[in-house]
Amino acid sequence: MSNSTADASIVDVRALPPAQRHATIFRLVDELEGGRSFTLVNDHDPKPLYYQLEAEYPGQFSWTYAERGPDVCQVEIGKLAQAD
C-alpha cells in the first residue's frame, strides 16, 4: 500500500476497497507530525476528501496536486508545522 522514501511516503490506495480508503487516509493524517507529508495516489480526484479534511483539521494541513490525470491522481497532503 505504501512506499517510503528518504523524504516522504507514497500511499497508493487504489488497491484498497473504496470503503477503506478514507479511514486509511484519516489515520495517516492523524499520525503525521507537523511539517511532514505523504503523497496520496488514487484512481480519481479525491476532492471530497479535501473537504472532509478541512472540516476535521481546519487550517492544519496542506493539499498540493502533483498529478491530476484522468486515471491517476496524486496529491501531497501535509500537516502544517504549527498543527503539531
LOSEMAR-542775 format. One record per residue (C-alpha): residue number from 1; residue in one letter; x, y, z. Coordinates in Angstrom, 2 decimals, m for minus. Each point is the difference from the previous one (the first is absolute). Example, Ala and Ser with C-alpha at 12.3 -4.5 7.8 and 13.67 -1.06 7.14 Angstrom:
% LOSEMAR-542775
kolmar i: 1; aa: A; X: 12.30; Y: m4.50; Z: 7.80
kolmar i: 2; aa: S; X: 1.37; Y: 3.44; Z: m0.66
% end
This chain:
% LOSEMAR-542775
kolmar i: 1; aa: M; X: 0.00; Y: 0.00; Z: 0.00
kolmar i: 2; aa: S; X: 2.76; Y: 2.48; Z: 0.76
kolmar i: 3; aa: N; X: 3.62; Y: 0.54; Z: m0.87
kolmar i: 4; aa: S; X: 2.34; Y: 2.13; Z: 2.07
kolmar i: 5; aa: T; X: 2.77; Y: 2.13; Z: m1.39
kolmar i: 6; aa: A; X: 2.55; Y: 2.02; Z: 1.92
kolmar i: 7; aa: D; X: m2.19; Y: 3.11; Z: m0.01
kolmar i: 8; aa: A; X: m3.60; Y: m1.06; Z: m0.46
kolmar i: 9; aa: S; X: m2.38; Y: m2.89; Z: m0.23
kolmar i: 10; aa: I; X: m2.09; Y: m1.03; Z: m2.97
kolmar i: 11; aa: V; X: m3.35; Y: m1.49; Z: 0.96
kolmar i: 12; aa: D; X: m1.76; Y: m1.73; Z: m2.87
kolmar i: 13; aa: V; X: m3.60; Y: m0.74; Z: 1.01
kolmar i: 14; aa: R; X: m1.14; Y: m1.30; Z: m3.39
kolmar i: 15; aa: A; X: 0.21; Y: m3.63; Z: 1.15
kolmar i: 16; aa: L; X: m2.11; Y: 0.64; Z: 3.10
kolmar i: 17; aa: P; X: m3.77; Y: m0.47; Z: m0.06
kolmar i: 18; aa: P; X: m1.66; Y: 3.45; Z: m0.26
kolmar i: 19; aa: A; X: m1.55; Y: m0.40; Z: 3.45
kolmar i: 20; aa: Q; X: 3.48; Y: m0.24; Z: 1.57
kolmar i: 21; aa: R; X: 1.70; Y: 2.86; Z: m1.81
kolmar i: 22; aa: H; X: m1.14; Y: 3.01; Z: 2.03
kolmar i: 23; aa: A; X: 0.52; Y: m1.76; Z: 3.35
kolmar i: 24; aa: T; X: 3.55; Y: m0.88; Z: m1.06
kolmar i: 25; aa: I; X: 0.75; Y: 3.53; Z: m1.15
kolmar i: 26; aa: F; X: m1.43; Y: 1.58; Z: 3.17
kolmar i: 27; aa: R; X: 2.14; Y: m2.33; Z: 2.12
kolmar i: 28; aa: L; X: 3.09; Y: 1.07; Z: m1.93
kolmar i: 29; aa: V; X: m0.84; Y: 3.68; Z: 0.39
kolmar i: 30; aa: D; X: m0.55; Y: m0.54; Z: 3.75
kolmar i: 31; aa: E; X: 3.45; Y: m1.61; Z: 0.26
kolmar i: 32; aa: L; X: 1.82; Y: 2.73; Z: m1.97
kolmar i: 33; aa: E; X: 2.38; Y: 2.20; Z: 1.95
kolmar i: 34; aa: G; X: m0.10; Y: 3.71; Z: m0.71
kolmar i: 35; aa: G; X: 2.07; Y: 0.91; Z: m3.04
kolmar i: 36; aa: R; X: m0.26; Y: m3.53; Z: m1.50
kolmar i: 37; aa: S; X: m2.04; Y: m1.18; Z: m2.99
kolmar i: 38; aa: F; X: m0.89; Y: m2.97; Z: m2.14
kolmar i: 39; aa: T; X: m1.04; Y: m0.37; Z: m3.62
kolmar i: 40; aa: L; X: m3.40; Y: m1.56; Z: m0.54
kolmar i: 41; aa: V; X: m0.44; Y: m1.97; Z: m3.23
kolmar i: 42; aa: N; X: m3.61; Y: m0.62; Z: m1.00
kolmar i: 43; aa: D; X: m1.99; Y: m1.01; Z: m3.09
kolmar i: 44; aa: H; X: m2.08; Y: 3.20; Z: 0.07
kolmar i: 45; aa: D; X: 0.19; Y: 3.57; Z: 1.27
kolmar i: 46; aa: P; X: m0.53; Y: m0.29; Z: 3.78
kolmar i: 47; aa: K; X: m1.46; Y: 3.51; Z: 0.30
kolmar i: 48; aa: P; X: m2.81; Y: m1.15; Z: 2.38
kolmar i: 49; aa: L; X: 2.78; Y: m1.21; Z: 2.33
kolmar i: 50; aa: Y; X: 1.42; Y: 3.53; Z: 0.01
kolmar i: 51; aa: Y; X: m3.28; Y: 1.35; Z: 1.36
kolmar i: 52; aa: Q; X: m0.16; Y: m2.73; Z: 2.65
kolmar i: 53; aa: L; X: 3.56; Y: 0.76; Z: 1.10
kolmar i: 54; aa: E; X: m0.74; Y: 3.72; Z: 0.11
kolmar i: 55; aa: A; X: m3.00; Y: m0.66; Z: 2.25
kolmar i: 56; aa: E; X: 2.04; Y: m2.28; Z: 2.30
kolmar i: 57; aa: Y; X: 3.31; Y: 1.93; Z: m0.04
kolmar i: 58; aa: P; X: m0.86; Y: 3.62; Z: m0.93
kolmar i: 59; aa: G; X: 3.09; Y: 1.90; Z: m1.09
kolmar i: 60; aa: Q; X: 2.33; Y: m2.79; Z: 1.18
kolmar i: 61; aa: F; X: 0.95; Y: m1.75; Z: m3.25
kolmar i: 62; aa: S; X: 1.28; Y: 0.70; Z: m3.49
kolmar i: 63; aa: W; X: m1.39; Y: m1.49; Z: m3.22
kolmar i: 64; aa: T; X: 2.09; Y: 0.20; Z: m3.18
kolmar i: 65; aa: Y; X: m0.81; Y: m1.80; Z: m3.24
kolmar i: 66; aa: A; X: 3.00; Y: m1.70; Z: m1.61
kolmar i: 67; aa: E; X: m2.01; Y: m1.78; Z: m2.72
kolmar i: 68; aa: R; X: m3.60; Y: 0.49; Z: m1.02
kolmar i: 69; aa: G; X: m0.45; Y: m2.46; Z: m2.84
kolmar i: 70; aa: P; X: m3.13; Y: m1.82; Z: m0.96
kolmar i: 71; aa: D; X: 1.28; Y: m3.37; Z: 1.29
kolmar i: 72; aa: V; X: 2.47; Y: 0.96; Z: 2.73
kolmar i: 73; aa: C; X: m0.14; Y: 2.84; Z: 2.47
kolmar i: 74; aa: Q; X: 2.84; Y: 0.83; Z: 2.39
kolmar i: 75; aa: V; X: m0.37; Y: 2.46; Z: 2.85
kolmar i: 76; aa: E; X: 2.59; Y: 0.96; Z: 2.58
kolmar i: 77; aa: I; X: m1.74; Y: 0.29; Z: 3.35
kolmar i: 78; aa: G; X: 1.99; Y: 1.60; Z: 2.79
kolmar i: 79; aa: K; X: m0.52; Y: 1.04; Z: 3.58
kolmar i: 80; aa: L; X: 1.05; Y: 3.56; Z: 0.60
kolmar i: 81; aa: A; X: 2.79; Y: 0.44; Z: 2.53
kolmar i: 82; aa: Q; X: m2.14; Y: 2.04; Z: 2.41
kolmar i: 83; aa: A; X: m2.67; Y: m2.77; Z: m0.04
kolmar i: 84; aa: D; X: 2.10; Y: m2.30; Z: 2.18
% end
